[in-house]
Amino acid sequence: MPAELRRGGRGEAVRDLQQRLVGLGFAITDDAGAFDATTDAAVRAVQDGRGLRVDGIVGRQTWSALVESGFALGDRLLYLRRPMLRGDDVAELQRRLNALGFDAGREDGILGDDTNRALHAFQRDAGLASDAICGTVTIAALTRVGSFAEGSVAAVREKEELLAGTQRLPGRKVYVAATPGLAALGEEVKRGLVEAGAHAVLDASGDDDSFVAMEANAFEADLFLAIRLGDNPGCVCAYFSSGRFRSETGFAVATAIQTELATVVPTDRDVCGKAYAVLRETSMPAVVCEVAPDGDVAAMGAVVTAAGDVGRALARGVRVGIEEPPIDDPAIDDPAIDDPAIDDPAIDDPGGG
C-alpha cells in the first residue's frame, strides 16, 4: 500500500486513490493526483460508510477498505488460504450462507475456518462438489435458493446463547488492551475483572490494531475490550457491525458498559456498530471503549483522575453484559435459519464451485 495519504498530498498514489473513489461512484473534481476538497470528502464518506474512524487520512485500514470494496461476488474464486482472502465478495458470501442457515460466523469479509466449513456444508447439501471453492456454479446455487432468505444464523446463534442465560464471567478469558496513556485505567479494569473471577490480561503496548487482534486470538480470549481515545465528544462504546450483521454479544457488552459508564463520565451518545480492525479481526466478541476525545486534555484528565471509578464501571459493564445481557429483541423466529438442509431438486449440478 502507499504511504499514508491526507489532504494536501500529491502524486501517483493520490491519483490511484482518486481512481478507486471514482470507481465507487464518487465525483472527484480535484486535479488528478491532488488530494484536495472533493477527495477528502469522498475519503471521509468511505470511512463513515465502512465503520472506520472518520479522519480523512488514508492509512492502512482505509486503504484496505478501498481495495476490498472493489471485489464483487463472482469476481474471483473464493477459498480458504493463508493469508486469508478479504473483500466485499467474501462478506456477501458469508451473508448468503448465514441467511440460508449455514453458520459462516461473523460477516467480517475475512474468509476463515467458519466460512470454509459453511461453504463446504452448503455445497454438500446442494449436491455440488464439496471442494469449499466458491466459483460460478456455487454462486448460481446460492442465488437460486437464497432469494427468499433473510437474517443471519450466526447472529441468531449468539443471541440464543445470550438468552439462555447460562454465561458467567468467572473463568472467562478477557483480553484488555489500553493505549499507553490509559494504562492505569487498564490496570483498574483488569483488577476488577480478576476480582469478579475472570482470567484477564492487559496489553498496554499501543501496538497496531491488527497485531493486538492477533495477540488476543492467540490468547484464545472469550472477550476483547479495548480502551482508547476517540474522535467524538463524550465516551462511546463500539461493537462489531458490518452491513446487516452485528455481533450480538458485542452489542450486549457495549450497551452494558455504556450504561455503567454513564454514572461516572459523560456518555451522551448511543453505542455504535463499527468495523475497526481490532473489532473485525478478533475471533471473539469485542468492544472498543473510547473514553475521551483524542486531544481533549481536560476530558483525558478527568478520566485519569477518576480511573478507579471508571475502571470499576467498565468491569461491571463486562460482567452485566455477559451475565445479564440487555437484549433489545428477544424474538428469534426467522424461518430462514430453522434448518440448513436444502430441498431443491433444481440443484443437481455436480460441477465444482
N, C-alpha and C positions, 0 to 999 in steps of 0.2 A: 504494500500500500504506500501511497505517497506520504511525505511528511505532513504534519498537522497543518490544516488549511483554515484560514479565517479571513474576515473582511479586510481588504487592503492588499491581499496577496495577489500574485500574478504568476502566470507561467502555464506550461503544458498540463501540469496536474490540475490546475483550476479549469482549464479547457475540458479535460476529461470529466471532471466533476459536473460541469455545466451540461455536457452531452448526456450524462446519466440522468440529470434532473429533467432535461427536456424529454428524455425517453419516458419519464414518469408522468409527463403531462404538464410540467411547469413551463411558464413563459419566461424565458430569461432574456432581458433586454440589455444587460450589461455587455460591454465589449468582450469579445471572445478572449478567454484567458484572464479576465479581470474580475476578481471577487468583490463585487460591489453590492448595491442595494437589493436587486432582484435575486441575485444568487444567495445572498444572506437570508432573505425572506423565504426562499424555497428550502434552504437547508433547515431553517427553524421549523417549517411546516412538516418536513420529513421527520425530524426529531420528535415533534409533538405527536404525529400520527403513529410513530413506531414505539412510543412509550420510552423514549430516551430523554436524557437531560437536555433541555432546550437552551442552548447557549450560542448557537450559530457557529460553533467550532467543529470542523470535520476532523475528528480523531479516529482512532481505531474502530470504536463501536459504531460511529455514524457511517464511516466508510464501508464497514462490513454490512450494515443495514442496506446501503445503497446497492452494493453488489448482490446481496441476497434477494433484493426486491426485483431484480432483473430476471429471475427464474420463475417460469410458469410451469405448472404440472404438465409433463409431456415434453419439455424441452430437452431432457436428458434422462438416462437410466438412473433410477434411484435404488440403492442397495447399501448394506452395511459395509463400511470400510473405515480405515484409520488413516488420516484424521477423518472424523465424521463429516458427511455431507450436510451442508446447511443451505437454507433458502426458503423462499416463499412456496416453492413447489413441495418441499418436504412438509411444511406446515399444512398445506392443502391436503396432502396425502394423509397426514395424521388426523385432520378434521374429518375427512370422509370415513376413515376406518373407525374412529371413535363414534361417529354418528350411526354407523351400522352395528355397533356393539362389540367391535374388536378393539380391545384396550391398547391403544398406541401410546398411552401415557400423556404427559403434558404436550400441548400443541405449541412447542417451542421452536419448530423449524430446524431441529437437530436430529438427524436420523441415527438413533441409538438402538440399544437392545430391545426396548419395549416396542418400538415401531417395527423393528425387524420381526419380532415374534408375531405381532398383529398382522403384518403383511403376509407372513407365511401361513397363518391360520385362515386368513381371507381367501388366499389362493387355493388352499386345500378344500375349503368348504364350497368354493365356487367351481371346483372341478378343473382348475388350471394346474399347470406345472408348478409345484411348490418350491420355487427356487429363491423366493424372497427378493426377486428383482422386479421392480415396478417399471414396466415398459408399456407399449401401446395396448397390448392385449389386456393387461391388468387394469389399466386406466379405463378401457372400454367396459370392462365388467363392473368396475366401481361406478361408472356413470349409469349403466343400465339399472343397477339395483339401488343406487344411492339418491335418486332424485326425490324420494319421499322421506328420507331420513333426516332427522334433526337431533340436536342435543349432543352430549358427549359422555360416553360411558366412563371415561377417565374422571371427569368432574363428578359424575354421579357416584362413582366408587368412593371418592374422597368424602363426599357429603354423607354417604351411608355410614362410613366409618365414624364420622363425627357424631351423627345422630345416634349411633349405637351406644354412645356414652361410656365406652369401655377404655378410652385412652386416659392415661395418667402420666404426670410429669416424672415422678420418681423412676429412676432407671433409664430415662431417656437421655440420649446424647445430643447436646446443644453446642453448636459452634458459633461463638460470638466473635465478630470482627469489628474493631473500633479503630477509627483513624487515630494516628499518634496523638493529636491534641485532645482526644477524648478517651485516652487510655484509662484515666482514673475512673471515669464513668463506666467504662467497660469492666473494670475490676469490680465495681459495685454490682453490676448486673450479674457477673459470674458468681460472686459471693451469694447473691440472693437465690440464684438458680441451684447452686450446690446445697444451700440450706434447705431448699424445697425438695431435695433428693435427686436432682438431675446430675448427670455427668457432664459438666460444662468446661470448655476450654476457651481461652481468649487469644485472639490473634490481633495484635496491635502493630503489625508490621507496616501497614499502609501500602501493601503491595497492590499491583494491578488486580482489577476485579476478577479477571479470568483465572489468575493464579490463585487468588483466595478461594474461588469456587472449586478449583481443582483440589486444594488442600482440604476443604470441607467434605468433598466427595471421598477423598482418601481416608478421612476420619470416620466415614460412614455415619455421619450425623443424622439424627431424626428430624432436626430443625436447624435452620440457619438464621441468625439475626445479625444484621449489620447496623452499626451506629455511626452516623457520619453527619456532615453538614450538607445542607441542600441549597436550593436557589429560590425558595419561596418563603414569605413571612410565616412565623409560627412553626410548630412541629407537625410533621406529617409522616404517616407510615404508608409504605407501599408494599404490594404483594405482586406475584407474577400474573400477568394477564396478556393475552395475545388474541386479537380478533374477537371471536365469541367465547373463547375459553378463559377461565380464570382458575387459579389454584384455590380450592375451597378451604383447605387447611390454612394456606397463607392468608386468605381473606379473613378467616375467623380469628387468627392470632393477631393480625394487623389491627382489626377492629377492637379487640380486647385491649391491646396495648394502647391504642389511641384513647380509649375511654379512661384507662388508668392514668395516662399522662395528663389528661385534661384537668386533673386535680392539682397538678404541681407546676405545669408550664403552659403557655398559650398554645392552644391547638384549635385554631379557627377554621380548619379545613377538614374535609372528609378523607378517609383512606382512599387510596387510588391504585389502580392497576398500572403497572409499568413493565417494561421489558429490559431493564438494566441487565448488563451481562451477568452480574452476580446473582440476579433472580432467575435468569434464564438458564444459566449453565450449572447451577447447583441441582443435584439429583433428588434433593429432598425439599419439602415446603420451606419457603424462605420469605423473610420480611426485611425490608430496609427501613430504618427509622432515622429520618433526617430531623435532628433535634433543634437545629437553629440554622438561619440563613448563613451561607458562606460569606465572610467579610463583615458580618454584623457583630462588632466587638462586644457591644452591650448584651446582645442576646446570648452570645457564646459565654460571656462572663456569668450571666445569670444561671445558665445550665451547669457550668462548672461549680459555681458556689452551692447550688442545690444538688450536687452529684449524688449524694446519699439518697435523697427523696426521689430523684429521677430514676436512679438505678433500681430502687425497690419497686417503683411503679412499673418499670419495664419488666422486671422479673415477675411481678404479679400478673401483668398482662399476658406473658407467655403461659403461665400456669392456667389462667382463666381461659385463654384461647384454646388450650388443649383439652382441659377437663370440663369446661362449661362453655363450649363454643356458641357465640351468638349467631345462630343460623337464621338468615333472613327469609329463606323459602324452603320450608320443610317438606313440601310436596315432591315426591320422587315418583313420577308416573309416566315417564316418557316411553311409549311403546317401542320407539326405535332402538332402545337399548335392552329390551327384555331378553332377547335370545339372539346370539350372534349367528346362529345357523341360517344359511340361505337356502331357500327352496324356490329356485327359479330355473325351470327347465331350459330357458333360453341361454343359460350359461353352461356351455359344454365344450368350449374351445380348449383343446389340450395343449395349445401353444404356450410358449414361455411368456413371462411378464416383463 
